[in-house]
Amino acid sequence: MDIKILKLNKAGQPLSWIDYEQAALLYSRDQVAWTFGDVSVRLRGGYSRLTGKQSTLEISSVIAVKGISKFNRRVPPLTNRALFARDQFMCTYCGRVFPASELTRDHIMPRARGGRDRWSEVTTACRSCNNRKGCRTPEEAGMKLLCIPYVPNKNDYLVLQNRRVLADQLEFLKKGFSKHMKASY
């Protein structure tokens, strides 16, 4: 089962994606403060010797956990998968959409010239455009960027990270999207 559960702190701030086994453990330890959304997983356990009834555990798609869970305001880690998702698998120079295997991370200011590996300084490029740009800036190469790179916030990043976001999870996360993600969804 490849279903991910959205884990929040009790204030409703998103923390991470967890698998249903981790969620079941939180439920069994009475660490779930509240839930949101539909039941995404229904687990069946053993039968009670006294009643003959089978135990079940229903896991909601969004769960808030009790206790102190600090909301991480740091910049999300930059990965190619999340970068390509941020740019909607589109080469930001030629505008064509490609599978991830045909895309590259392009440093707007080439690394050899002091460019850094940061969200705001990289973009998605197809191999052909990245090779054509080479060790030049887009202006020097006569290439225009079709969109401006941005740093995703935590809600944006959680959607970029997970390929199978359920409708109720997306509904919850949308409330905290940056203006860039709001334009995409």
SVG drawing of the C-alpha trace seen along z (x, -y; Angstrom):
<svg xmlns="http://www.w3.org/2000/svg" viewBox="-20 -39 54 55">
<polyline fill="none" stroke="black" stroke-width="0.4" points="0.0,0.0 1.6,-3.3 -0.8,-5.7 0.8,-8.5 -0.8,-10.2 -0.3,-13.9 1.0,-14.4 0.4,-17.8 1.3,-19.3 -1.8,-19.9 -1.9,-23.5 -2.5,-22.2 0.8,-23.0 2.1,-20.4 5.1,-18.3 5.6,-15.5 4.3,-12.5 4.2,-9.2 3.2,-5.7 0.0,-4.1 2.1,-1.8 3.6,-4.9 0.1,-6.4 -1.3,-3.2 1.4,-3.4 0.4,-7.0 -3.3,-5.9 -2.4,-2.9 -0.3,-5.1 -3.2,-7.6 -1.0,-10.4 -3.6,-11.5 -5.1,-14.8 -7.5,-15.3 -8.1,-14.2 -9.3,-15.7 -10.5,-14.1 -11.7,-10.7 -10.6,-7.4 -7.8,-6.4 -6.8,-3.1 -8.9,-0.6 -6.8,2.0 -8.4,5.2 -7.0,7.0 -7.7,10.1 -11.0,11.4 -11.9,10.8 -12.2,14.0 -14.9,12.4 -17.1,10.8 -16.1,12.6 -15.8,9.3 -12.8,8.3 -10.9,5.2 -10.5,2.5 -8.5,-0.7 -9.6,-3.5 -6.8,-5.9 -7.7,-9.4 -5.7,-10.9 -4.7,-13.9 -3.8,-13.5 -2.6,-15.9 -0.3,-14.6 -0.3,-15.5 2.8,-16.7 5.4,-19.2 6.0,-19.1 7.8,-22.1 6.9,-23.5 10.0,-23.6 10.3,-27.0 13.6,-26.2 13.9,-26.1 12.9,-22.6 15.8,-20.5 16.4,-21.0 16.1,-17.7 15.7,-17.2 12.4,-15.5 10.9,-18.4 12.6,-21.0 11.1,-19.3 7.7,-19.1 7.9,-22.8 8.5,-23.7 5.8,-21.2 8.4,-19.0 8.7,-21.8 12.0,-23.1 11.9,-26.7 13.8,-27.8 12.0,-26.0 8.7,-25.5 8.3,-21.8 7.3,-19.2 9.6,-16.2 9.8,-13.0 12.1,-13.5 14.8,-11.3 15.2,-13.9 15.5,-17.0 18.4,-18.6 19.0,-21.1 20.3,-24.3 22.1,-26.9 21.0,-30.3 24.4,-31.7 26.7,-28.8 28.4,-27.1 31.8,-27.7 31.0,-31.4 29.8,-31.5 26.2,-30.2 24.8,-28.4 22.7,-25.3 19.6,-27.1 15.9,-27.0 16.0,-30.7 19.1,-30.1 18.2,-26.9 15.6,-26.0 14.5,-23.0 16.1,-22.6 16.0,-19.8 19.4,-18.4 19.5,-20.2 18.8,-23.7 21.2,-23.1 24.0,-22.1 23.2,-25.1 23.3,-27.5 26.6,-25.9 28.6,-28.0 26.8,-31.2 23.9,-33.1 20.6,-33.0 21.2,-36.6 24.7,-35.7 23.3,-32.6 20.4,-34.6 17.8,-32.4 14.9,-33.7 13.6,-32.1 9.8,-31.4 9.2,-31.6 11.0,-33.0 12.4,-30.4 11.0,-30.5 11.5,-28.9 8.6,-26.6 7.1,-26.9 6.4,-23.8 2.9,-23.2 4.2,-23.7 7.0,-21.2 4.8,-18.5 2.8,-18.5 5.9,-18.6 7.3,-15.6 4.3,-13.3 3.0,-12.0 -0.3,-10.8 -1.8,-13.5 -5.4,-12.7 -8.1,-15.3 -8.7,-16.1 -5.0,-16.3 -4.7,-18.8 -7.6,-20.8 -5.9,-21.1 -2.5,-22.0 -3.9,-24.5 -4.7,-26.9 -1.0,-27.5 0.2,-27.5 2.5,-30.3 1.2,-32.5 3.3,-30.5 1.6,-27.2 -1.9,-28.8 -1.4,-29.8 -0.7,-26.1 -3.6,-24.6"/>
</svg>
